[in-house]
Each structure stands twice: as structure tokens, then as C-alpha cells.
Amino acid sequence: MSGTATRYLYLARHGQALPDQSGLSANGRRQAELLGRRLRDVPLSAFHHSPLPRAVQTAQVIGEQLQAAVALEVSEAAGDYLPAAPKQGEVPAEYADFVLNVLAQFTPDELDEGPVLALKALELFTGPVDGADDRHELLVTHNFLAGYLVCQAVGAAGWRWLTLNHCNAALTVLRYAPGRPASILVYNDMRHLPKDLRWTGFPPELQV
């Protein structure tokens, strides 16, 4: 019987990267391993990841820890890019300098191309799914897209991804149920990581 079912999106930032971003550090590999162990009992039916080395390696390490075999699917839409820029007049005046300083780090091409990929990410990774069975999907991505998907889930302005940070290998779970608004079940959860592996990739002044 046709219909729609609930999608559970398990959203994770890659593990801690080497300084040159060429792959994972030793800490990053350990973070990915522990995240994989946490996800062992989740009935994953899809596993998407960014094409960048730090995300590819994170996905591979996680995959080694899962009980059930699930194919790793690389997606450009899961990559590291600017997902949204504010429209004219959208940012309150008191935040304008902050937002402009962040956007100044991106080229005109990045400002144009990123939002196109973000729309593709929404199409691929969010919303209820066709069929009668709920679907559990894992997405290993980067800080910007993780923040954007959270903002979209709660109906916040797209540019508010600028105000969100995600720790390496932390777990966020979004729920997309038919006929209901999307909801956040878990956010930036690091309970699977020991104290010395928490908060990496997070500004020191925001660690609590």
C-alpha cells in the first residue's frame, strides 16, 4: 500500500581532522569509532557522506562498527559549503556586522553555488519518505550543512546556520513524520565520547 512514513535523520559532523584537512587525526578516528558503536543498534537503511577526505574516513570508520551492512553513498550535497546567505533586509541591524564578516570569507561563486547544493540536500535528506516503513538514515557531513538542516527543521531563517556549531562526531537526530512539523530529538550529543574527545571543532569560549 502506498503512502508516506517517517524519516529519522542521524546527522553527524565528521571526526576531528588533521591540520591540513587531508583526513582524520588519531582523535578523529577514535571519535568516529565510538560514534559507530553508538549507532550499532540503529536499523540504518541509508548512509550518506560528504566527498571530502575527513568525512569519507569518518564514514568508513563508522561503517566498520555497524552490525548490519549498509552501503556508503557519497554525495556532493553533503559537502562543505555555504548553504544559505541572508536576503536584503533579513538580518536585524544589530547582527549585520557579524553576518557580513562571515560572508566576506566566501567568494562570489561560493555564495552562488552553495545554496543550490543546500536545496539538493533538502531534497535528498529531509522530509517523510515514500512507502509504509519508517526509514533511518545517517548523514556524515560538515558544520555548516548540519546547522542549516537544523534551522530548516525548526523553521528558522536559513542564514541562522551561522549561529550554530556542531562538535566533531557529535550526534543530532531529526524526525520527519507525515503530517507533522519536523522535530529535533537529539542535538549535538557527545555522550558516546569520553571527556578528552569532546568539544573538538567547537570555539573554546562556547564549551560548557
C-alpha positions in Angstrom: 0.0 0.0 0.0 1.4 3.4 -1.0 1.8 6.2 1.5 4.4 8.0 3.4 6.4 7.1 6.5 8.7 8.8 9.0 12.3 9.5 8.2 14.8 9.7 11.1 18.0 11.5 10.0 21.0 10.8 12.1 23.2 13.8 11.5 26.9 13.9 12.4 29.8 16.2 11.8 33.0 14.3 10.7 35.6 13.5 13.3 38.5 15.8 14.1 40.6 16.4 11.1 44.4 16.8 10.6 45.5 20.5 10.4 45.7 20.3 6.6 42.2 18.7 6.4 43.7 15.7 4.4 42.0 13.2 6.7 41.3 12.3 10.3 43.6 12.8 13.2 44.1 9.9 15.7 41.5 11.6 17.9 39.1 11.9 14.9 39.4 8.2 14.1 38.6 7.3 17.7 35.6 9.7 17.7 34.3 8.0 14.6 34.8 4.6 16.1 32.8 5.5 19.2 30.0 7.1 17.2 29.8 3.9 15.1 29.5 1.8 18.2 26.7 4.1 19.5 24.8 3.6 16.2 25.2 -0.2 16.1 21.6 -0.9 17.1 20.0 1.7 14.8 18.3 0.0 11.8 20.0 2.1 9.2 18.8 1.8 5.6 20.9 4.5 4.1 24.3 6.1 4.9 25.3 9.3 3.1 28.5 11.2 3.4 30.5 14.2 2.1 33.1 13.6 -0.6 35.9 15.3 1.4 38.6 13.1 3.0 37.8 13.9 6.6 34.1 12.9 6.0 34.9 9.9 3.9 37.3 8.5 6.5 34.7 9.2 9.3 32.1 7.2 7.3 34.4 4.3 6.7 35.3 4.0 10.4 31.7 4.2 11.4 30.8 1.6 8.9 33.3 -0.8 10.3 31.4 -0.6 13.7 27.9 -1.2 12.4 26.2 -4.5 13.0 24.3 -4.6 9.7 25.9 -3.9 6.3 24.7 -0.6 4.8 26.2 0.9 1.6 28.1 4.2 2.0 26.8 6.7 -0.5 28.9 9.8 -1.3 27.0 12.9 -2.2 28.2 16.4 -3.2 25.1 17.8 -1.5 26.6 16.5 1.8 29.8 18.5 1.3 31.3 21.6 3.0 29.8 24.7 1.5 27.9 27.9 2.4 24.3 26.7 2.5 22.4 30.0 2.6 23.1 33.7 2.6 20.6 36.2 4.0 18.4 38.2 1.7 18.5 42.0 1.7 17.0 43.3 5.0 16.6 39.9 6.5 19.3 40.3 9.2 18.5 42.6 12.1 20.8 45.6 12.2 22.5 44.6 15.5 23.7 41.4 13.9 24.7 42.8 10.4 28.4 43.2 11.1 28.7 39.7 12.4 27.0 38.2 9.4 28.9 40.3 6.9 32.2 39.4 8.4 31.4 35.7 8.0 30.1 36.1 4.4 33.2 38.1 3.5 35.2 34.8 3.8 33.5 33.4 0.7 33.9 34.0 -2.9 31.1 35.1 -5.2 31.0 31.7 -6.8 30.7 30.1 -3.3 27.9 32.4 -2.4 26.0 31.4 -5.6 26.8 27.6 -5.7 26.3 26.7 -2.0 22.6 27.5 -1.8 22.0 25.3 -4.9 23.6 22.4 -3.2 21.7 23.1 0.0 18.4 22.8 -1.8 19.6 19.5 -3.2 20.4 18.4 0.4 16.9 19.2 1.5 15.5 17.2 -1.4 17.7 14.2 -0.7 17.9 14.0 3.1 14.8 15.6 4.6 11.1 15.1 4.8 8.9 12.0 5.1 9.7 9.0 2.9 7.6 7.1 0.4 6.2 3.7 1.5 4.8 2.1 4.6 8.1 1.6 6.6 10.0 4.2 8.6 13.5 4.9 7.4 16.6 5.6 9.5 19.4 7.4 7.6 22.8 8.5 8.6 24.4 11.6 7.2 28.1 12.4 7.9 28.7 16.0 6.8 30.2 19.3 8.0 29.4 22.0 10.4 27.6 24.4 8.0 25.2 21.9 6.5 24.4 20.4 9.9 23.4 23.8 11.2 21.4 24.6 8.1 19.4 21.4 8.3 18.6 22.0 12.0 17.5 25.6 11.1 15.2 24.2 8.4 13.8 21.6 10.7 12.6 24.2 13.2 11.6 26.8 10.6 14.4 29.3 11.4 15.7 31.7 8.8 18.2 29.9 6.6 21.1 32.2 7.5 20.8 31.2 11.1 23.2 28.3 10.4 25.8 31.0 11.1 24.9 30.9 14.8 25.1 27.1 15.3 28.2 25.0 15.9 28.5 21.2 16.0 31.2 19.2 17.7 33.2 16.6 15.8 31.4 13.2 15.8 28.5 14.6 17.9 25.1 13.3 17.1 21.9 15.2 16.1 18.7 13.3 15.3 15.9 14.9 13.2 12.5 13.4 12.8 10.3 14.0 9.7 6.9 12.5 10.3 4.0 12.7 7.8 1.5 15.4 8.6 3.7 16.9 11.4 6.4 19.6 11.6 10.0 18.3 11.7 11.4 17.9 15.2 14.8 17.6 16.9 15.1 14.5 19.0 18.8 14.8 19.9 21.1 17.8 19.4 24.9 17.9 19.4 25.0 14.9 21.8 28.5 13.7 22.8 27.7 11.2 25.5 29.4 8.4 23.4 32.7 10.3 23.7 35.0 10.5 26.7 35.8 13.9 28.1 39.1 14.2 26.3 37.4 13.7 22.9 34.5 16.1 23.4 34.2 19.7 22.1 36.8 19.4 19.3 35.9 21.7 16.5 34.0 23.9 18.9 35.0 27.5 19.8 36.7 27.4 23.3 34.5 30.2 24.6 31.4 28.2 23.9 32.5 25.0 25.6 30.3 24.4 28.7 
